[in-house]
C-alpha cells in the first residue's frame, strides 16, 4: 500500500489496484493448465516470471508530488 501511494497519484491509486487485481485473476486462471504440464516446464515458467519481475521493478518511478519516507 505504501509503495502504491508513492508510485501513483491518489486519483490513480484505485485504478492501479483494479488493474493489478485484473491481471492477478487473469494469470491465476492459467495456474491449473500449468499444473498439468510435466516437470520441469512449470519451474521454467516460474523462473521467467520471477526474472521479469526483477528486471521490471527498478523501472517504476516514484511520483514527484508524493512525500518521501
CHARMM internal coordinates of N, CA and C (Angstrom, degrees):
IC EDIT
DIST 1 N 1 CA 1.4404
DIST 1 CA 1 C 1.5178
ANGL 1 N 1 CA 1 C 110.30
DIST 1 C 2 N 1.3205
ANGL 1 CA 1 C 2 N 118.96
DIHE 1 N 1 CA 1 C 2 N -42.50
DIST 2 N 2 CA 1.4615
ANGL 1 C 2 N 2 CA 121.33
DIHE 1 CA 1 C 2 N 2 CA 179.78
DIST 2 CA 2 C 1.5233
ANGL 2 N 2 CA 2 C 110.33
DIHE 1 C 2 N 2 CA 2 C -66.69
DIST 2 C 3 N 1.3185
ANGL 2 CA 2 C 3 N 117.27
DIHE 2 N 2 CA 2 C 3 N -38.05
DIST 3 N 3 CA 1.4669
ANGL 2 C 3 N 3 CA 119.64
DIHE 2 CA 2 C 3 N 3 CA 178.40
DIST 3 CA 3 C 1.5175
ANGL 3 N 3 CA 3 C 110.42
DIHE 2 C 3 N 3 CA 3 C -66.64
DIST 3 C 4 N 1.3231
ANGL 3 CA 3 C 4 N 117.70
DIHE 3 N 3 CA 3 C 4 N -36.91
DIST 4 N 4 CA 1.4512
ANGL 3 C 4 N 4 CA 120.71
DIHE 3 CA 3 C 4 N 4 CA 178.40
DIST 4 CA 4 C 1.5285
ANGL 4 N 4 CA 4 C 110.34
DIHE 3 C 4 N 4 CA 4 C -65.86
DIST 4 C 5 N 1.3287
ANGL 4 CA 4 C 5 N 118.39
DIHE 4 N 4 CA 4 C 5 N -39.16
DIST 5 N 5 CA 1.4643
ANGL 4 C 5 N 5 CA 121.82
DIHE 4 CA 4 C 5 N 5 CA 179.79
DIST 5 CA 5 C 1.5191
ANGL 5 N 5 CA 5 C 111.22
DIHE 4 C 5 N 5 CA 5 C -69.11
DIST 5 C 6 N 1.3090
ANGL 5 CA 5 C 6 N 118.27
DIHE 5 N 5 CA 5 C 6 N -30.30
DIST 6 N 6 CA 1.4655
ANGL 5 C 6 N 6 CA 120.96
DIHE 5 CA 5 C 6 N 6 CA 179.26
DIST 6 CA 6 C 1.5227
ANGL 6 N 6 CA 6 C 111.85
DIHE 5 C 6 N 6 CA 6 C -82.72
DIST 6 C 7 N 1.3133
ANGL 6 CA 6 C 7 N 118.23
DIHE 6 N 6 CA 6 C 7 N -21.18
DIST 7 N 7 CA 1.4528
ANGL 6 C 7 N 7 CA 121.67
DIHE 6 CA 6 C 7 N 7 CA -177.29
DIST 7 CA 7 C 1.5258
ANGL 7 N 7 CA 7 C 112.15
DIHE 6 C 7 N 7 CA 7 C -93.38
DIST 7 C 8 N 1.3287
ANGL 7 CA 7 C 8 N 117.35
DIHE 7 N 7 CA 7 C 8 N -36.39
DIST 8 N 8 CA 1.4545
ANGL 7 C 8 N 8 CA 121.24
DIHE 7 CA 7 C 8 N 8 CA -174.73
DIST 8 CA 8 C 1.5258
ANGL 8 N 8 CA 8 C 110.87
DIHE 7 C 8 N 8 CA 8 C -117.78
DIST 8 C 9 N 1.3377
ANGL 8 CA 8 C 9 N 115.43
DIHE 8 N 8 CA 8 C 9 N 152.72
DIST 9 N 9 CA 1.4535
ANGL 8 C 9 N 9 CA 121.47
DIHE 8 CA 8 C 9 N 9 CA 171.43
DIST 9 CA 9 C 1.5235
ANGL 9 N 9 CA 9 C 109.06
DIHE 8 C 9 N 9 CA 9 C -65.29
DIST 9 C 10 N 1.3063
ANGL 9 CA 9 C 10 N 116.97
DIHE 9 N 9 CA 9 C 10 N 159.32
DIST 10 N 10 CA 1.4665
ANGL 9 C 10 N 10 CA 120.74
DIHE 9 CA 9 C 10 N 10 CA -178.95
DIST 10 CA 10 C 1.5267
ANGL 10 N 10 CA 10 C 110.34
DIHE 9 C 10 N 10 CA 10 C -58.93
DIST 10 C 11 N 1.3335
ANGL 10 CA 10 C 11 N 116.69
DIHE 10 N 10 CA 10 C 11 N -39.83
DIST 11 N 11 CA 1.4675
ANGL 10 C 11 N 11 CA 120.41
DIHE 10 CA 10 C 11 N 11 CA -178.69
DIST 11 CA 11 C 1.5310
ANGL 11 N 11 CA 11 C 112.12
DIHE 10 C 11 N 11 CA 11 C -65.53
DIST 11 C 12 N 1.3130
ANGL 11 CA 11 C 12 N 116.85
DIHE 11 N 11 CA 11 C 12 N -27.55
DIST 12 N 12 CA 1.4609
ANGL 11 C 12 N 12 CA 120.74
DIHE 11 CA 11 C 12 N 12 CA -176.89
DIST 12 CA 12 C 1.5221
ANGL 12 N 12 CA 12 C 113.34
DIHE 11 C 12 N 12 CA 12 C -94.81
DIST 12 C 13 N 1.3214
ANGL 12 CA 12 C 13 N 117.80
DIHE 12 N 12 CA 12 C 13 N -7.93
DIST 13 N 13 CA 1.4667
ANGL 12 C 13 N 13 CA 120.28
DIHE 12 CA 12 C 13 N 13 CA -174.64
DIST 13 CA 13 C 1.5245
ANGL 13 N 13 CA 13 C 111.93
DIHE 12 C 13 N 13 CA 13 C -62.86
DIST 13 C 14 N 1.3252
ANGL 13 CA 13 C 14 N 117.67
DIHE 13 N 13 CA 13 C 14 N -42.66
DIST 14 N 14 CA 1.4709
ANGL 13 C 14 N 14 CA 120.14
DIHE 13 CA 13 C 14 N 14 CA -179.80
DIST 14 CA 14 C 1.5198
ANGL 14 N 14 CA 14 C 110.61
DIHE 13 C 14 N 14 CA 14 C -64.85
DIST 14 C 15 N 1.3217
ANGL 14 CA 14 C 15 N 116.29
DIHE 14 N 14 CA 14 C 15 N -39.07
DIST 15 N 15 CA 1.4608
ANGL 14 C 15 N 15 CA 119.79
DIHE 14 CA 14 C 15 N 15 CA 177.79
DIST 15 CA 15 C 1.5255
ANGL 15 N 15 CA 15 C 110.42
DIHE 14 C 15 N 15 CA 15 C -64.92
DIST 15 C 16 N 1.3232
ANGL 15 CA 15 C 16 N 117.18
DIHE 15 N 15 CA 15 C 16 N -39.42
DIST 16 N 16 CA 1.4621
ANGL 15 C 16 N 16 CA 120.55
DIHE 15 CA 15 C 16 N 16 CA 178.83
DIST 16 CA 16 C 1.5226
ANGL 16 N 16 CA 16 C 110.45
DIHE 15 C 16 N 16 CA 16 C -63.17
DIST 16 C 17 N 1.3303
ANGL 16 CA 16 C 17 N 117.43
DIHE 16 N 16 CA 16 C 17 N -42.82
DIST 17 N 17 CA 1.4592
ANGL 16 C 17 N 17 CA 119.86
DIHE 16 CA 16 C 17 N 17 CA 177.03
DIST 17 CA 17 C 1.5225
ANGL 17 N 17 CA 17 C 111.25
DIHE 16 C 17 N 17 CA 17 C -64.63
DIST 17 C 18 N 1.3337
ANGL 17 CA 17 C 18 N 117.06
DIHE 17 N 17 CA 17 C 18 N -36.83
DIST 18 N 18 CA 1.4668
ANGL 17 C 18 N 18 CA 120.80
DIHE 17 CA 17 C 18 N 18 CA 178.42
DIST 18 CA 18 C 1.5151
ANGL 18 N 18 CA 18 C 111.99
DIHE 17 C 18 N 18 CA 18 C -64.45
DIST 18 C 19 N 1.3370
ANGL 18 CA 18 C 19 N 116.98
DIHE 18 N 18 CA 18 C 19 N -45.62
DIST 19 N 19 CA 1.4636
ANGL 18 C 19 N 19 CA 120.67
DIHE 18 CA 18 C 19 N 19 CA 177.62
DIST 19 CA 19 C 1.5221
ANGL 19 N 19 CA 19 C 110.82
DIHE 18 C 19 N 19 CA 19 C -63.10
DIST 19 C 20 N 1.3226
ANGL 19 CA 19 C 20 N 116.60
DIHE 19 N 19 CA 19 C 20 N -42.07
DIST 20 N 20 CA 1.4706
ANGL 19 C 20 N 20 CA 120.32
DIHE 19 CA 19 C 20 N 20 CA 179.52
DIST 20 CA 20 C 1.5199
ANGL 20 N 20 CA 20 C 110.80
DIHE 19 C 20 N 20 CA 20 C -62.15
DIST 20 C 21 N 1.3181
ANGL 20 CA 20 C 21 N 116.27
DIHE 20 N 20 CA 20 C 21 N -43.19
DIST 21 N 21 CA 1.4676
ANGL 20 C 21 N 21 CA 120.75
DIHE 20 CA 20 C 21 N 21 CA 179.16
DIST 21 CA 21 C 1.5252
ANGL 21 N 21 CA 21 C 110.65
DIHE 20 C 21 N 21 CA 21 C -63.76
DIST 21 C 22 N 1.3256
ANGL 21 CA 21 C 22 N 116.68
DIHE 21 N 21 CA 21 C 22 N -42.51
DIST 22 N 22 CA 1.4635
ANGL 21 C 22 N 22 CA 120.56
DIHE 21 CA 21 C 22 N 22 CA 179.96
DIST 22 CA 22 C 1.5267
ANGL 22 N 22 CA 22 C 111.20
DIHE 21 C 22 N 22 CA 22 C -61.24
DIST 22 C 23 N 1.3309
ANGL 22 CA 22 C 23 N 117.12
DIHE 22 N 22 CA 22 C 23 N -49.15
DIST 23 N 23 CA 1.4590
ANGL 22 C 23 N 23 CA 119.94
DIHE 22 CA 22 C 23 N 23 CA -178.59
DIST 23 CA 23 C 1.5262
ANGL 23 N 23 CA 23 C 111.72
DIHE 22 C 23 N 23 CA 23 C -68.07
DIST 23 C 24 N 1.3256
ANGL 23 CA 23 C 24 N 117.69
DIHE 23 N 23 CA 23 C 24 N -33.56
DIST 24 N 24 CA 1.4649
ANGL 23 C 24 N 24 CA 119.82
DIHE 23 CA 23 C 24 N 24 CA 176.54
DIST 24 CA 24 C 1.5271
ANGL 24 N 24 CA 24 C 110.57
DIHE 23 C 24 N 24 CA 24 C -64.19
DIST 24 C 25 N 1.3180
ANGL 24 CA 24 C 25 N 117.06
DIHE 24 N 24 CA 24 C 25 N -42.08
DIST 25 N 25 CA 1.4727
ANGL 24 C 25 N 25 CA 120.13
DIHE 24 CA 24 C 25 N 25 CA 178.02
DIST 25 CA 25 C 1.5236
ANGL 25 N 25 CA 25 C 111.38
DIHE 24 C 25 N 25 CA 25 C -67.77
DIST 25 C 26 N 1.3310
ANGL 25 CA 25 C 26 N 116.03
DIHE 25 N 25 CA 25 C 26 N -37.85
DIST 26 N 26 CA 1.4586
ANGL 25 C 26 N 26 CA 120.18
DIHE 25 CA 25 C 26 N 26 CA 179.33
DIST 26 CA 26 C 1.5275
ANGL 26 N 26 CA 26 C 111.17
DIHE 25 C 26 N 26 CA 26 C -63.41
DIST 26 C 27 N 1.3244
ANGL 26 CA 26 C 27 N 116.50
DIHE 26 N 26 CA 26 C 27 N -46.07
DIST 27 N 27 CA 1.4595
ANGL 26 C 27 N 27 CA 120.80
DIHE 26 CA 26 C 27 N 27 CA -179.85
DIST 27 CA 27 C 1.5222
ANGL 27 N 27 CA 27 C 111.01
DIHE 26 C 27 N 27 CA 27 C -69.00
DIST 27 C 28 N 1.3309
ANGL 27 CA 27 C 28 N 116.99
DIHE 27 N 27 CA 27 C 28 N -39.94
DIST 28 N 28 CA 1.4632
ANGL 27 C 28 N 28 CA 119.13
DIHE 27 CA 27 C 28 N 28 CA -178.49
DIST 28 CA 28 C 1.5281
ANGL 28 N 28 CA 28 C 112.07
DIHE 27 C 28 N 28 CA 28 C -68.56
DIST 28 C 29 N 1.3275
ANGL 28 CA 28 C 29 N 117.58
DIHE 28 N 28 CA 28 C 29 N -20.28
DIST 29 N 29 CA 1.4670
ANGL 28 C 29 N 29 CA 118.61
DIHE 28 CA 28 C 29 N 29 CA 176.12
DIST 29 CA 29 C 1.5275
ANGL 29 N 29 CA 29 C 111.73
DIHE 28 C 29 N 29 CA 29 C -71.74
DIST 29 C 30 N 1.3407
ANGL 29 CA 29 C 30 N 117.37
DIHE 29 N 29 CA 29 C 30 N -18.97
DIST 30 N 30 CA 1.4655
ANGL 29 C 30 N 30 CA 120.70
DIHE 29 CA 29 C 30 N 30 CA 178.90
DIST 30 CA 30 C 1.5252
ANGL 30 N 30 CA 30 C 112.33
DIHE 29 C 30 N 30 CA 30 C -89.43
DIST 30 C 31 N 1.3087
ANGL 30 CA 30 C 31 N 118.23
DIHE 30 N 30 CA 30 C 31 N -6.89
DIST 31 N 31 CA 1.4673
ANGL 30 C 31 N 31 CA 121.25
DIHE 30 CA 30 C 31 N 31 CA -176.53
DIST 31 CA 31 C 1.5313
ANGL 31 N 31 CA 31 C 112.46
DIHE 30 C 31 N 31 CA 31 C -60.20
DIST 31 C 32 N 1.3364
ANGL 31 CA 31 C 32 N 120.70
DIHE 31 N 31 CA 31 C 32 N -44.65
DIST 32 N 32 CA 1.4716
ANGL 31 C 32 N 32 CA 118.55
DIHE 31 CA 31 C 32 N 32 CA 179.05
DIST 32 CA 32 C 1.5298
ANGL 32 N 32 CA 32 C 113.28
DIHE 31 C 32 N 32 CA 32 C -61.53
DIST 32 C 33 N 1.3239
ANGL 32 CA 32 C 33 N 116.68
DIHE 32 N 32 CA 32 C 33 N -33.22
DIST 33 N 33 CA 1.4627
ANGL 32 C 33 N 33 CA 120.17
DIHE 32 CA 32 C 33 N 33 CA 178.95
DIST 33 CA 33 C 1.5283
ANGL 33 N 33 CA 33 C 109.97
DIHE 32 C 33 N 33 CA 33 C -68.06
DIST 33 C 34 N 1.3305
ANGL 33 CA 33 C 34 N 116.28
DIHE 33 N 33 CA 33 C 34 N -43.43
DIST 34 N 34 CA 1.4615
ANGL 33 C 34 N 34 CA 120.76
DIHE 33 CA 33 C 34 N 34 CA -179.81
DIST 34 CA 34 C 1.5297
ANGL 34 N 34 CA 34 C 110.40
DIHE 33 C 34 N 34 CA 34 C -67.26
DIST 34 C 35 N 1.3210
ANGL 34 CA 34 C 35 N 117.15
DIHE 34 N 34 CA 34 C 35 N -32.68
DIST 35 N 35 CA 1.4661
ANGL 34 C 35 N 35 CA 120.37
DIHE 34 CA 34 C 35 N 35 CA -179.40
DIST 35 CA 35 C 1.5301
ANGL 35 N 35 CA 35 C 111.85
DIHE 34 C 35 N 35 CA 35 C -65.79
DIST 35 C 36 N 1.3141
ANGL 35 CA 35 C 36 N 117.79
DIHE 35 N 35 CA 35 C 36 N -24.21
DIST 36 N 36 CA 1.4597
ANGL 35 C 36 N 36 CA 121.17
DIHE 35 CA 35 C 36 N 36 CA -179.33
DIST 36 CA 36 C 1.5303
ANGL 36 N 36 CA 36 C 113.12
DIHE 35 C 36 N 36 CA 36 C -85.05
DIST 36 C 37 N 1.3274
ANGL 36 CA 36 C 37 N 117.53
DIHE 36 N 36 CA 36 C 37 N -11.91
DIST 37 N 37 CA 1.4639
ANGL 36 C 37 N 37 CA 121.30
DIHE 36 CA 36 C 37 N 37 CA 179.94
DIST 37 CA 37 C 1.5276
ANGL 37 N 37 CA 37 C 108.66
DIHE 36 C 37 N 37 CA 37 C -74.45
DIST 37 C 38 N 1.3394
ANGL 37 CA 37 C 38 N 117.97
DIHE 37 N 37 CA 37 C 38 N 137.90
DIST 38 N 38 CA 1.4659
ANGL 37 C 38 N 38 CA 119.62
DIHE 37 CA 37 C 38 N 38 CA 179.43
DIST 38 CA 38 C 1.5329
ANGL 38 N 38 CA 38 C 112.15
DIHE 37 C 38 N 38 CA 38 C -64.14
DIST 38 C 39 N 1.3306
ANGL 38 CA 38 C 39 N 114.56
DIHE 38 N 38 CA 38 C 39 N 151.40
DIST 39 N 39 CA 1.4746
ANGL 38 C 39 N 39 CA 120.47
DIHE 38 CA 38 C 39 N 39 CA 178.36
DIST 39 CA 39 C 1.5154
ANGL 39 N 39 CA 39 C 109.75
DIHE 38 C 39 N 39 CA 39 C -66.51
DIST 39 C 40 N 1.2780
ANGL 39 CA 39 C 40 N 122.58
DIHE 39 N 39 CA 39 C 40 N 151.29
DIST 40 N 40 CA 1.4585
ANGL 39 C 40 N 40 CA 132.70
DIHE 39 CA 39 C 40 N 40 CA 3.55
DIST 40 CA 40 C 1.5295
ANGL 40 N 40 CA 40 C 113.67
DIHE 39 C 40 N 40 CA 40 C -96.62
DIST 40 C 41 N 1.3395
ANGL 40 CA 40 C 41 N 118.85
DIHE 40 N 40 CA 40 C 41 N 13.17
DIST 41 N 41 CA 1.4630
ANGL 40 C 41 N 41 CA 121.10
DIHE 40 CA 40 C 41 N 41 CA -177.14
DIST 41 CA 41 C 1.5314
ANGL 41 N 41 CA 41 C 113.26
DIHE 40 C 41 N 41 CA 41 C -57.02
DIST 41 C 42 N 1.3410
ANGL 41 CA 41 C 42 N 120.77
DIHE 41 N 41 CA 41 C 42 N -43.21
DIST 42 N 42 CA 1.4722
ANGL 41 C 42 N 42 CA 118.57
DIHE 41 CA 41 C 42 N 42 CA 177.39
DIST 42 CA 42 C 1.5281
ANGL 42 N 42 CA 42 C 113.09
DIHE 41 C 42 N 42 CA 42 C -59.78
DIST 42 C 43 N 1.3167
ANGL 42 CA 42 C 43 N 117.05
DIHE 42 N 42 CA 42 C 43 N -33.38
DIST 43 N 43 CA 1.4633
ANGL 42 C 43 N 43 CA 119.32
DIHE 42 CA 42 C 43 N 43 CA 178.06
DIST 43 CA 43 C 1.5220
ANGL 43 N 43 CA 43 C 110.91
DIHE 42 C 43 N 43 CA 43 C -69.17
DIST 43 C 44 N 1.3247
ANGL 43 CA 43 C 44 N 117.22
DIHE 43 N 43 CA 43 C 44 N -35.65
DIST 44 N 44 CA 1.4649
ANGL 43 C 44 N 44 CA 120.13
DIHE 43 CA 43 C 44 N 44 CA 175.42
DIST 44 CA 44 C 1.5239
ANGL 44 N 44 CA 44 C 110.88
DIHE 43 C 44 N 44 CA 44 C -64.65
DIST 44 C 45 N 1.3233
ANGL 44 CA 44 C 45 N 116.88
DIHE 44 N 44 CA 44 C 45 N -40.71
DIST 45 N 45 CA 1.4723
ANGL 44 C 45 N 45 CA 121.13
DIHE 44 CA 44 C 45 N 45 CA 177.51
DIST 45 CA 45 C 1.5195
ANGL 45 N 45 CA 45 C 110.09
DIHE 44 C 45 N 45 CA 45 C -61.79
DIST 45 C 46 N 1.3228
ANGL 45 CA 45 C 46 N 116.82
DIHE 45 N 45 CA 45 C 46 N -44.15
DIST 46 N 46 CA 1.4616
ANGL 45 C 46 N 46 CA 120.61
DIHE 45 CA 45 C 46 N 46 CA 177.59
DIST 46 CA 46 C 1.5269
ANGL 46 N 46 CA 46 C 111.43
DIHE 45 C 46 N 46 CA 46 C -61.69
DIST 46 C 47 N 1.3248
ANGL 46 CA 46 C 47 N 116.71
DIHE 46 N 46 CA 46 C 47 N -44.32
DIST 47 N 47 CA 1.4680
ANGL 46 C 47 N 47 CA 120.62
DIHE 46 CA 46 C 47 N 47 CA -178.40
DIST 47 CA 47 C 1.5260
ANGL 47 N 47 CA 47 C 111.23
DIHE 46 C 47 N 47 CA 47 C -64.09
DIST 47 C 48 N 1.3265
ANGL 47 CA 47 C 48 N 117.42
DIHE 47 N 47 CA 47 C 48 N -40.46
DIST 48 N 48 CA 1.4663
ANGL 47 C 48 N 48 CA 120.56
DIHE 47 CA 47 C 48 N 48 CA 178.11
DIST 48 CA 48 C 1.5236
ANGL 48 N 48 CA 48 C 110.37
DIHE 47 C 48 N 48 CA 48 C -64.04
DIST 48 C 49 N 1.3283
ANGL 48 CA 48 C 49 N 117.54
DIHE 48 N 48 CA 48 C 49 N -43.54
DIST 49 N 49 CA 1.4669
ANGL 48 C 49 N 49 CA 120.38
DIHE 48 CA 48 C 49 N 49 CA 178.40
DIST 49 CA 49 C 1.5207
ANGL 49 N 49 CA 49 C 111.44
DIHE 48 C 49 N 49 CA 49 C -63.44
DIST 49 C 50 N 1.3174
ANGL 49 CA 49 C 50 N 117.59
DIHE 49 N 49 CA 49 C 50 N -39.56
DIST 50 N 50 CA 1.4609
ANGL 49 C 50 N 50 CA 120.67
DIHE 49 CA 49 C 50 N 50 CA 178.57
DIST 50 CA 50 C 1.5274
ANGL 50 N 50 CA 50 C 110.76
DIHE 49 C 50 N 50 CA 50 C -65.95
DIST 50 C 51 N 1.3195
ANGL 50 CA 50 C 51 N 117.27
DIHE 50 N 50 CA 50 C 51 N -41.50
DIST 51 N 51 CA 1.4658
ANGL 50 C 51 N 51 CA 120.45
DIHE 50 CA 50 C 51 N 51 CA 178.30
DIST 51 CA 51 C 1.5286
ANGL 51 N 51 CA 51 C 111.84
DIHE 50 C 51 N 51 CA 51 C -65.19
DIST 51 C 52 N 1.3141
ANGL 51 CA 51 C 52 N 116.81
DIHE 51 N 51 CA 51 C 52 N -38.82
DIST 52 N 52 CA 1.4685
ANGL 51 C 52 N 52 CA 119.68
DIHE 51 CA 51 C 52 N 52 CA 176.19
DIST 52 CA 52 C 1.5247
ANGL 52 N 52 CA 52 C 109.76
DIHE 51 C 52 N 52 CA 52 C -60.31
DIST 52 C 53 N 1.3216
ANGL 52 CA 52 C 53 N 117.12
DIHE 52 N 52 CA 52 C 53 N -44.56
DIST 53 N 53 CA 1.4611
ANGL 52 C 53 N 53 CA 120.84
DIHE 52 CA 52 C 53 N 53 CA 178.14
DIST 53 CA 53 C 1.5161
ANGL 53 N 53 CA 53 C 113.29
DIHE 52 C 53 N 53 CA 53 C -62.38
DIST 53 C 54 N 1.3247
ANGL 53 CA 53 C 54 N 116.26
DIHE 53 N 53 CA 53 C 54 N -39.69
DIST 54 N 54 CA 1.4606
ANGL 53 C 54 N 54 CA 120.45
DIHE 53 CA 53 C 54 N 54 CA 179.90
DIST 54 CA 54 C 1.5272
ANGL 54 N 54 CA 54 C 110.96
DIHE 53 C 54 N 54 CA 54 C -64.88
DIST 54 C 55 N 1.3247
ANGL 54 CA 54 C 55 N 117.19
DIHE 54 N 54 CA 54 C 55 N -41.89
DIST 55 N 55 CA 1.4588
ANGL 54 C 55 N 55 CA 120.16
DIHE 54 CA 54 C 55 N 55 CA -176.36
DIST 55 CA 55 C 1.5281
ANGL 55 N 55 CA 55 C 113.63
DIHE 54 C 55 N 55 CA 55 C -82.28
DIST 55 C 56 N 1.3321
ANGL 55 CA 55 C 56 N 118.36
DIHE 55 N 55 CA 55 C 56 N -24.52
DIST 56 N 56 CA 1.4626
ANGL 55 C 56 N 56 CA 120.68
DIHE 55 CA 55 C 56 N 56 CA -177.99
DIST 56 CA 56 C 1.5289
ANGL 56 N 56 CA 56 C 111.59
DIHE 55 C 56 N 56 CA 56 C -87.59
DIST 56 C 57 N 1.3123
ANGL 56 CA 56 C 57 N 118.47
DIHE 56 N 56 CA 56 C 57 N -30.89
DIST 57 N 57 CA 1.4618
ANGL 56 C 57 N 57 CA 121.59
DIHE 56 CA 56 C 57 N 57 CA -177.31
DIST 57 CA 57 C 1.5241
ANGL 57 N 57 CA 57 C 113.74
DIHE 56 C 57 N 57 CA 57 C -56.01
DIST 57 C 58 N 1.3333
ANGL 57 CA 57 C 58 N 120.66
DIHE 57 N 57 CA 57 C 58 N -43.26
DIST 58 N 58 CA 1.4726
ANGL 57 C 58 N 58 CA 118.74
DIHE 57 CA 57 C 58 N 58 CA 178.56
DIST 58 CA 58 C 1.5320
ANGL 58 N 58 CA 58 C 114.09
DIHE 57 C 58 N 58 CA 58 C -64.60
DIST 58 C 59 N 1.3275
ANGL 58 CA 58 C 59 N 117.72
DIHE 58 N 58 CA 58 C 59 N -14.39
DIST 59 N 59 CA 1.4601
ANGL 58 C 59 N 59 CA 120.37
DIHE 58 CA 58 C 59 N 59 CA 179.44
DIST 59 CA 59 C 1.5253
ANGL 59 N 59 CA 59 C 112.79
DIHE 58 C 59 N 59 CA 59 C -79.10
DIST 59 C 60 N 1.3439
ANGL 59 CA 59 C 60 N 117.64
DIHE 59 N 59 CA 59 C 60 N -12.26
DIST 60 N 60 CA 1.4593
ANGL 59 C 60 N 60 CA 120.19
DIHE 59 CA 59 C 60 N 60 CA 177.23
DIST 60 CA 60 C 1.5189
ANGL 60 N 60 CA 60 C 109.43
DIHE 59 C 60 N 60 CA 60 C -67.74
DIST 60 C 61 N 1.3027
ANGL 60 CA 60 C 61 N 115.93
DIHE 60 N 60 CA 60 C 61 N 138.32
DIST 61 N 61 CA 1.4598
ANGL 60 C 61 N 61 CA 120.42
DIHE 60 CA 60 C 61 N 61 CA -179.08
DIST 61 CA 61 C 1.5268
ANGL 61 N 61 CA 61 C 109.65
DIHE 60 C 61 N 61 CA 61 C -113.30
DIST 61 C 62 N 1.3250
ANGL 61 CA 61 C 62 N 115.86
DIHE 61 N 61 CA 61 C 62 N 140.76
DIST 62 N 62 CA 1.4500
ANGL 61 C 62 N 62 CA 120.84
DIHE 61 CA 61 C 62 N 62 CA 177.29
DIST 62 CA 62 C 1.5205
ANGL 62 N 62 CA 62 C 107.80
DIHE 61 C 62 N 62 CA 62 C -80.88
DIST 62 C 63 N 1.3269
ANGL 62 CA 62 C 63 N 115.74
DIHE 62 N 62 CA 62 C 63 N 132.52
DIST 63 N 63 CA 1.4780
ANGL 62 C 63 N 63 CA 120.19
DIHE 62 CA 62 C 63 N 63 CA -179.90
DIST 63 CA 63 C 1.5161
ANGL 63 N 63 CA 63 C 108.92
DIHE 62 C 63 N 63 CA 63 C -66.43
DIST 63 C 64 N 1.3475
ANGL 63 CA 63 C 64 N 119.64
DIHE 63 N 63 CA 63 C 64 N 133.91
DIST 64 N 64 CA 1.4645
ANGL 63 C 64 N 64 CA 121.30
DIHE 63 CA 63 C 64 N 64 CA -174.26
DIST 64 CA 64 C 1.5286
ANGL 64 N 64 CA 64 C 114.47
DIHE 63 C 64 N 64 CA 64 C -67.74
DIST 64 C 65 N 1.3263
ANGL 64 CA 64 C 65 N 118.50
DIHE 64 N 64 CA 64 C 65 N -20.57
DIST 65 N 65 CA 1.4655
ANGL 64 C 65 N 65 CA 120.30
DIHE 64 CA 64 C 65 N 65 CA -178.36
DIST 65 CA 65 C 1.5145
ANGL 65 N 65 CA 65 C 113.59
DIHE 64 C 65 N 65 CA 65 C -84.32
DIST 65 C 66 N 1.3169
ANGL 65 CA 65 C 66 N 118.25
DIHE 65 N 65 CA 65 C 66 N -6.70
DIST 66 N 66 CA 1.4669
ANGL 65 C 66 N 66 CA 120.54
DIHE 65 CA 65 C 66 N 66 CA -178.91
DIST 66 CA 66 C 1.5151
ANGL 66 N 66 CA 66 C 109.69
DIHE 65 C 66 N 66 CA 66 C -87.66
DIST 66 C 67 N 1.3224
ANGL 66 CA 66 C 67 N 115.12
DIHE 66 N 66 CA 66 C 67 N 154.11
DIST 67 N 67 CA 1.4614
ANGL 66 C 67 N 67 CA 118.89
DIHE 66 CA 66 C 67 N 67 CA -179.16
DIST 67 CA 67 C 1.5204
ANGL 67 N 67 CA 67 C 110.73
DIHE 66 C 67 N 67 CA 67 C -76.63
DIST 67 C 68 N 1.2976
ANGL 67 CA 67 C 68 N 116.26
DIHE 67 N 67 CA 67 C 68 N 149.09
DIST 68 N 68 CA 1.4530
ANGL 67 C 68 N 68 CA 121.99
DIHE 67 CA 67 C 68 N 68 CA 178.99
DIST 68 CA 68 C 1.5273
ANGL 68 N 68 CA 68 C 109.72
DIHE 67 C 68 N 68 CA 68 C -92.13
DIST 68 C 69 N 1.3239
ANGL 68 CA 68 C 69 N 115.92
DIHE 68 N 68 CA 68 C 69 N 142.19
DIST 69 N 69 CA 1.4663
ANGL 68 C 69 N 69 CA 120.14
DIHE 68 CA 68 C 69 N 69 CA 178.56
DIST 69 CA 69 C 1.4860
ANGL 69 N 69 CA 69 C 110.08
DIHE 68 C 69 N 69 CA 69 C -94.98
END
COOR INIT
IC SEED 1 N 1 CA 1 C
IC BUILD
